[in-house]
């Protein structure tokens, strides 16, 4: 089991991987939602199950 306590930036920081940055600024919360949308199928495929 993994538990995440999250704080989000007002504007997501893509300075480490600028090629992943969207064309317009988004919030950290929006960026995390995009990550979840992309990552959840892989999690499920490998036997995990998200609990929110």
Secondary structure, 3 states (H helix, E strand, C coil): CCCCCCCCCCCCCCCCCHHHCCCCCCCHHHHHHHHHHHHHHHHHHCCCCCCC
